[in-house]
Structure formats: structure tokens, C-alpha cells
């Protein structure tokens, strides 16, 4: 089945060559054609339960879709266009009311409803418990006030899964208490959305979003008030697995282009790929990507069967992001000066692979997790409770 998924996604992606992605990135234009093609094929809803119009598949299948999209040359521009739609609604699937699921999941699965994810704030960063966006209950509504950053494609979305603090930090026993997840409207008069200029992945906008006394119905709350942080935790491992798969795809694209160039570029009477100084680094990049991919598959297998996969999911993200960036960097090096030229695409892969070492969690925080929770070393950062 996995082979069939790969082939089906590849067939769609062949219609969108590197020149398409080069153009979308340069024009800062969302890739609607790819998005619609994947939605029509049922790939957007692959991880949404069948009862709500989705494919009912697991994280393993979703990760394969995203890996193949990235490997086609779409890289993060392609994956970020569909990532949140594929798995961002998992908190609603797992913890939302039946009314909430039936109201929104079928539209997401069909590709008609676009939902952003609003967690990161300018003064909180990875310290999620320190967010300042506040929601105060007022009858059948919450009044939301605050600011989020790096909200992917917010200006194109109708809704956002929004993490807010409903109980002030000083009034909770644990810092993780008092956080609530709301499914808030974005196209509203009390919401201001501003794009953030950035170095890459420009076909998919990243936004700063301000909520100024914005009303959200209590019926659009995910689960219970105050338990939002715990709902987010259930999505961290699958998010790491998906991002790792996207990184593997970028690395594959970079190695493919570098090998093609190394075979075609003739210097001193021979293809440059005949030189060990060119060939060996590419062989090493391929090997590291393959090894990282095996950890991704292990993590997905464990998650889909209900086993704990925190160690594997975090290692998968760290290894894949590291391997992808190394592969993209070597692809630029293989191209020499032409690696800096837009027309060869490897610079675009390089910029987008660099992002994977930062988002959705920095490499250093992954190592913090492994050191503390796997190796049993003392916690090395943050507030100690």
C-alpha cells in the first residue's frame, strides 16, 4: 500500500516541476494548483477518519505523502501548503466534541476549509506555558486578546486552532494548566493579519496575527477549558514525524539534482562526479538520509500502533533535519558558483532545509528532551518544578 501511495503522489507532483516552484517562490504566490490536485485525489484528508470524509489512514501514510511532495522538488513550499490540513486538526479529531468534528472535519478533508495553527508568540517562543494571549469567558463566548507569530498561511485560512490562556499563570498550580484550545475565525474585523518577510519558503506566507477583543463561541472550544496544553502534547510526536519526512524529501531532491549535475558537468575532460571529492560527500548524504528515513518509519509504526514513540519521533526530527540540510548544502557545493543561481534550484532547497533545523522545534530542544527523558540527565533549561 505504501508503494502505491508513493506512486500516486508522484504522478500528481510530476505536473509541478521545479520551474513551477521557482516561480511560486519568487512571486510569493500560494500553490493553489497543487493544493487542489491533492485535495481532489483525497490526499488532504488522508489522516482524517472516514466517518468525517477522510481516508482514515495513519501517520505513516500521511508522512509518505509529505515526503513525496517534498522530494518532487516542491520542498517546504509544497509541504507547508498542505501540512496543517493533513494533520493539524488532530486535536479536534481526538478531543473535539462530536458537533465540532462534524461541523469542520469534512470541509478540511475536502480541501475546502483552511485552518492555521496559532501557538507561537513573540515573547514566549518555545516556552509555550508563558504565552500571553488571553481568553476571558463572557456567556457563550470567549473574548480573545493577544498576538501570535509565524502562523503559516493565516491570511489564506478561515480558521485557526488557537492556544490561549484562560486562567492567569499566577493562579494555576502547574504552568501547563489553564491553557485552552479554541477554533477561532480569522476572517473577522477584530483580527489583524500581517505577513512576515522571510528568507525562504515564500510561496506559503508566515504571519503575525493580532486578536483585539475577538469573539470565539464556546461551542468552538476543543475539549475542556484549561486542558489545551495536554491536547497539544498528543500532537507533538506526529508533528515531528511529519516534519522529519518532509526533511527527508528535501534531502532526496537535493541529492538527485546534485547527482544529475555531477554527471553532466564536464571539467578537465571528465564528469565532476568521477572525482571522489564530489562523489563521496554525495554518497554520504544519501546514506545519512536513508538512515534517518528508517528512524522516521520506526517512529510512525510505533505511533500508529499506540506505543510510546517520544524518543523515536524526536530522534527522527533531529536526524532528518540534520541530514537534509547537509544534503542541500552539499548540493550547492557540487554546483559550485551555479549553486547560488536560482535556476538550479538547489539554493532554494538549501534555504528551506535550513528552516527544518529551527521549526517546529530547534535541534537543541530535541537534544534537551533526549538528554532528560531518555538518558535521565538533569534538566538543563527553563523553570524547574
C-alpha positions as CSV (number, residue, x, y, z in Angstrom):
1,X,0.0,0.0,0.0
2,X,2.8,2.4,0.9
3,X,4.4,1.9,-2.5
4,X,1.0,2.7,-4.2
5,X,0.7,5.9,-2.2
6,X,4.2,7.0,-3.2
7,X,3.5,6.3,-6.9
8,X,0.1,8.1,-6.8
9,X,1.5,11.2,-5.2
10,X,4.5,11.2,-7.6
11,X,2.1,11.2,-10.5
12,X,0.4,14.3,-9.3
13,X,3.6,16.1,-8.4
14,X,5.2,15.4,-11.9
15,X,2.8,18.1,-13.2
16,X,4.5,20.6,-11.0
17,X,8.2,20.8,-12.0
18,X,11.0,22.9,-10.3
19,X,10.2,25.8,-12.6
20,X,6.7,26.0,-11.1
21,X,8.1,26.1,-7.5
22,X,10.7,28.6,-8.5
23,X,8.0,30.8,-9.9
24,X,5.7,30.5,-6.9
25,X,8.5,31.2,-4.5
26,X,9.7,34.3,-6.5
27,X,6.1,35.7,-6.7
28,X,5.2,34.8,-3.1
29,X,2.1,33.0,-4.6
30,X,0.3,30.1,-2.9
31,X,0.4,26.9,-4.9
32,X,-3.3,26.5,-5.4
33,X,-3.0,24.2,-8.4
34,X,-1.0,21.6,-6.4
35,X,-3.3,22.0,-3.4
36,X,-6.4,21.4,-5.4
37,X,-4.9,18.4,-7.2
38,X,-4.0,16.8,-3.9
39,X,-7.4,17.6,-2.5
40,X,-9.2,16.0,-5.5
41,X,-7.1,12.9,-5.0
42,X,-8.2,12.6,-1.4
43,X,-4.7,13.2,0.0
44,X,-5.5,16.2,2.1
45,X,-7.8,14.2,4.3
46,X,-5.7,11.0,4.4
47,X,-5.4,11.1,8.2
48,X,-9.0,12.3,9.0
49,X,-11.3,9.4,10.0
50,X,-13.5,8.0,7.2
51,X,-16.7,8.9,9.1
52,X,-15.8,12.6,8.6
53,X,-15.0,12.2,4.9
54,X,-11.3,11.4,5.3
55,X,-9.1,8.5,4.3
56,X,-8.8,7.1,7.8
57,X,-5.1,6.3,7.4
58,X,-2.3,6.7,9.9
59,X,0.7,8.9,10.4
60,X,2.8,6.5,8.4
61,X,0.7,7.1,5.3
62,X,0.5,10.9,5.9
63,X,4.3,11.1,6.3
64,X,4.8,9.3,3.0
65,X,2.5,11.8,1.2
66,X,4.5,14.7,2.6
67,X,7.9,13.1,1.9
68,X,7.0,12.6,-1.8
69,X,5.7,16.1,-2.2
70,X,8.9,17.5,-0.8
71,X,11.1,15.0,-2.9
72,X,9.4,16.2,-6.1
73,X,11.2,19.5,-5.8
74,X,8.3,21.2,-4.1
75,X,10.2,21.1,-0.8
76,X,8.7,23.1,2.1
77,X,6.7,25.4,-0.3
78,X,4.7,22.3,-1.2
79,X,4.5,20.6,2.2
80,X,3.6,23.7,4.1
81,X,0.7,24.3,1.8
82,X,-0.9,21.0,3.0
83,X,0.8,20.1,6.2
84,X,-1.7,21.7,8.6
85,X,-4.7,20.4,6.6
86,X,-3.3,16.9,6.7
87,X,-2.7,16.6,10.4
88,X,-3.2,20.0,12.1
89,X,-6.8,19.1,13.0
90,X,-5.7,16.1,15.1
91,X,-6.6,17.8,18.4
92,X,-10.2,18.2,17.0
93,X,-10.3,14.5,15.9
94,X,-9.1,13.3,19.3
95,X,-10.6,15.8,21.7
96,X,-13.3,17.9,20.0
97,X,-17.0,17.4,20.5
98,X,-18.9,15.4,18.0
99,X,-20.6,18.6,16.9
100,X,-17.3,20.2,16.3
101,X,-16.0,17.3,14.3
102,X,-19.0,17.1,12.1
103,X,-19.1,20.8,11.5
104,X,-15.4,21.2,10.4
105,X,-13.6,17.9,9.6
106,X,-15.5,17.1,6.3
107,X,-14.7,20.5,4.9
108,X,-11.0,20.1,5.9
109,X,-10.8,16.7,4.3
110,X,-12.3,18.0,1.1
111,X,-9.8,20.8,1.0
112,X,-12.5,23.5,1.3
113,X,-11.7,24.7,4.8
114,X,-8.2,26.0,5.6
115,X,-7.1,26.0,9.2
116,X,-3.9,27.7,10.6
117,X,-2.2,26.8,13.9
118,X,-1.7,29.6,16.4
119,X,0.7,28.8,19.3
120,X,4.0,30.7,19.0
121,X,4.2,34.2,20.4
122,X,7.0,36.8,20.1
123,X,7.8,36.8,23.8
124,X,7.3,33.1,24.6
125,X,9.0,31.2,21.8
126,X,9.4,27.6,22.8
127,X,8.2,28.4,26.3
128,X,4.6,27.6,25.4
129,X,3.3,27.9,29.0
130,X,4.4,31.5,29.1
131,X,2.0,32.7,26.3
132,X,0.2,35.9,26.9
133,X,-2.8,35.6,24.6
134,X,-5.7,35.7,26.9
135,X,-9.3,34.5,26.6
136,X,-12.0,35.6,29.0
137,X,-15.3,33.8,29.2
138,X,-18.3,36.0,28.6
139,X,-21.5,34.0,28.4
140,X,-21.5,31.8,25.3
141,X,-18.3,33.4,24.0
142,X,-14.7,33.9,24.8
143,X,-13.1,37.4,24.3
144,X,-9.6,36.9,23.0
145,X,-6.8,39.4,23.1
146,X,-3.2,38.8,22.2
147,X,-0.7,38.2,19.4
148,X,0.7,35.2,17.6
149,X,3.7,34.9,15.2
150,X,4.8,32.5,12.5
151,X,1.3,31.4,11.8
152,X,1.6,29.6,8.5
153,X,-0.8,30.8,5.7
154,X,-3.0,32.6,8.2
155,X,-4.0,35.2,5.6
156,X,-5.5,32.3,3.4
157,X,-7.3,30.5,6.2
158,X,-10.8,30.8,7.6
159,X,-10.0,29.3,11.0
160,X,-7.1,28.8,13.4
161,X,-6.5,26.3,16.2
162,X,-5.6,28.9,18.8
163,X,-3.9,28.3,22.1
164,X,-4.9,30.8,24.7
165,X,-4.6,31.2,28.4
166,X,-7.9,31.1,30.2
167,X,-6.5,31.1,33.7
168,X,-3.7,33.5,34.5
169,X,-0.3,31.9,35.1
170,X,-0.1,33.2,38.7
171,X,-3.4,31.4,39.5
172,X,-2.5,27.9,38.4
173,X,-0.7,25.1,40.3
174,X,1.2,23.9,37.3
175,X,2.4,26.1,34.4
176,X,0.8,23.7,31.9
177,X,-2.7,24.3,33.5
178,X,-5.1,27.0,32.4
179,X,-4.4,26.8,28.7
180,X,-7.3,26.3,26.3
181,X,-7.5,25.4,22.6
182,X,-10.1,27.3,20.5
183,X,-11.1,27.0,16.9
184,X,-11.3,30.7,16.1
185,X,-12.3,32.7,13.0
186,X,-9.5,34.5,11.2
187,X,-11.6,36.5,8.7
188,X,-13.1,38.9,11.2
189,X,-12.9,42.6,12.0
190,X,-11.1,42.2,15.3
191,X,-8.3,40.1,13.7
192,X,-5.3,41.8,12.0
193,X,-3.0,39.7,9.9
194,X,0.4,40.9,8.6
195,X,2.9,38.8,6.5
196,X,6.4,38.4,7.9
197,X,9.1,38.9,5.3
198,X,11.5,35.9,5.4
199,X,14.4,34.4,3.5
200,X,12.7,31.3,2.1
201,X,9.5,29.2,1.7
202,X,7.9,32.3,0.2
203,X,5.1,30.6,-1.7
204,X,3.5,30.0,1.7
205,X,3.1,33.1,3.8
206,X,4.0,33.3,7.5
207,X,2.1,35.8,9.5
208,X,1.8,37.8,12.7
209,X,-1.8,37.8,13.9
210,X,-3.3,40.2,16.4
211,X,-6.6,39.5,18.2
212,X,-8.2,42.6,19.7
213,X,-11.3,41.6,21.7
214,X,-12.1,38.9,19.2
215,X,-15.2,36.8,20.0
216,X,-15.0,32.9,19.8
217,X,-18.0,30.8,20.6
218,X,-17.7,28.4,23.5
219,X,-19.0,25.7,21.1
220,X,-15.8,26.2,19.1
221,X,-13.6,25.2,22.1
222,X,-11.7,21.9,21.7
223,X,-12.2,19.7,24.7
224,X,-12.3,21.1,28.2
225,X,-11.3,24.6,29.3
226,X,-7.8,24.5,30.8
227,X,-6.6,21.3,29.2
228,X,-5.3,22.7,25.9
229,X,-1.6,22.1,26.7
230,X,-2.3,18.4,27.2
231,X,-4.2,18.2,23.9
232,X,-1.2,19.8,22.2
233,X,1.2,17.2,23.6
234,X,-0.7,14.4,21.8
235,X,0.1,16.2,18.5
236,X,3.8,16.8,19.1
237,X,5.1,13.3,18.2
238,X,3.2,13.1,14.9
239,X,4.2,16.6,14.0
240,X,7.9,15.7,14.5
241,X,7.4,12.6,12.3
242,X,5.7,14.6,9.5
243,X,8.4,17.3,9.6
244,X,11.1,14.7,9.6
245,X,9.5,13.1,6.5
246,X,9.4,16.5,4.8
247,X,13.1,17.0,5.5
248,X,13.9,13.6,4.1
249,X,12.1,14.6,0.9
250,X,14.0,17.8,0.6
251,X,17.3,15.9,1.0
252,X,16.3,13.4,-1.7
253,X,15.5,16.3,-4.1
254,X,18.9,17.9,-3.3
255,X,20.9,14.7,-3.8
256,X,19.0,14.0,-7.1
257,X,19.8,17.3,-8.6
258,X,23.4,17.2,-7.4
259,X,23.9,13.8,-8.9
260,X,22.4,14.9,-12.2
261,X,24.7,17.9,-12.3
262,X,27.8,15.9,-11.3
263,X,27.1,13.5,-14.2
264,X,26.5,16.3,-16.7
265,X,29.2,18.8,-15.8
266,X,32.5,18.1,-17.5
267,X,35.7,19.7,-16.3
268,X,39.2,18.7,-17.4
269,X,37.7,16.2,-19.8
270,X,35.6,14.2,-17.3
271,X,32.3,14.5,-15.4
272,X,33.0,16.1,-12.0
273,X,31.2,13.2,-10.4
274,X,34.2,11.0,-11.2
275,X,36.2,12.9,-8.6
276,X,36.0,11.4,-5.1
277,X,35.9,14.9,-3.6
278,X,32.5,15.3,-5.3
279,X,31.2,11.7,-5.3
280,X,32.0,10.7,-1.7
281,X,30.1,13.6,0.0
282,X,27.0,12.8,-2.1
283,X,27.2,9.2,-1.2
284,X,27.5,10.1,2.5
285,X,24.5,12.5,2.2
286,X,22.5,9.7,0.6
287,X,23.5,7.3,3.4
288,X,22.5,9.7,6.2
289,X,19.1,10.4,4.6
290,X,18.5,6.7,4.3
291,X,19.4,6.1,8.0
292,X,17.2,9.0,9.1
293,X,14.4,7.6,7.0
294,X,14.5,4.3,8.8
295,X,14.0,6.1,12.2
296,X,11.1,8.0,10.7
297,X,9.4,4.8,9.7
298,X,10.1,3.3,13.1
299,X,8.5,6.3,14.9
300,X,5.5,6.2,12.6
301,X,5.0,2.5,13.1
302,X,5.0,2.9,16.9
303,X,2.7,5.9,16.9
304,X,0.1,4.2,14.6
305,X,0.0,1.2,17.0
306,X,-0.5,3.2,20.1
307,X,3.0,2.7,21.5
308,X,5.1,5.4,23.1
309,X,7.3,7.0,20.4
310,X,8.6,10.2,22.0
311,X,12.2,9.0,21.8
312,X,11.9,7.8,18.1
313,X,9.9,10.8,17.0
314,X,12.4,13.3,18.4
315,X,15.4,11.4,17.1
316,X,13.7,11.2,13.7
317,X,13.2,15.0,13.5
318,X,16.8,15.7,14.7
319,X,18.4,13.2,12.3
320,X,16.2,14.1,9.3
321,X,16.7,17.9,9.7
322,X,20.4,17.4,10.1
323,X,20.7,15.1,7.1
324,X,18.5,17.2,4.9
325,X,20.5,20.4,5.5
326,X,23.8,18.6,4.9
327,X,22.5,17.1,1.7
328,X,21.2,20.5,0.5
329,X,24.5,22.2,1.4
330,X,26.5,19.6,-0.5
331,X,24.2,20.0,-3.5
332,X,25.1,23.7,-3.5
333,X,28.8,22.9,-3.2
334,X,28.6,20.3,-6.0
335,X,27.1,23.0,-8.3
336,X,29.9,25.4,-7.4
337,X,29.1,29.0,-8.3
338,X,25.9,27.9,-10.1
339,X,24.6,26.6,-6.8
340,X,23.9,30.2,-5.9
341,X,21.9,30.7,-9.0
342,X,18.1,30.4,-8.8
343,X,17.7,28.5,-12.0
344,X,19.4,25.4,-10.5
345,X,17.0,25.2,-7.5
346,X,19.5,23.8,-5.0
347,X,19.8,27.2,-3.3
348,X,16.0,27.0,-2.7
349,X,16.3,23.6,-1.2
350,X,19.2,24.9,1.0
351,X,17.1,27.8,2.3
352,X,14.1,25.5,3.0
353,X,16.2,22.7,4.6
354,X,17.7,25.3,6.9
355,X,14.3,26.0,8.3
356,X,13.9,22.4,9.3
357,X,16.6,22.8,11.9
358,X,14.5,25.6,13.5
359,X,10.9,24.6,13.2
360,X,8.7,23.4,14.6
361,X,11.3,23.0,17.4
362,X,15.0,23.8,17.4
363,X,17.6,21.0,17.3
364,X,18.8,22.0,20.7
365,X,15.4,21.4,22.3
366,X,15.3,17.9,20.8
367,X,18.6,17.2,22.5
368,X,17.3,18.6,25.7
369,X,14.4,16.1,25.5
370,X,16.6,13.2,24.8
371,X,19.1,14.1,27.5
372,X,16.4,14.5,30.2
373,X,13.8,11.9,29.2
374,X,15.8,9.2,27.6
375,X,19.2,9.4,29.2
376,X,17.9,10.5,32.6
377,X,20.2,13.5,32.9
378,X,19.2,16.6,34.9
379,X,17.0,19.2,33.2
380,X,19.2,21.9,31.7
381,X,16.8,24.7,30.8
382,X,13.7,26.6,31.9
383,X,11.7,26.6,35.1
384,X,12.2,23.5,37.2
385,X,9.0,22.4,39.1
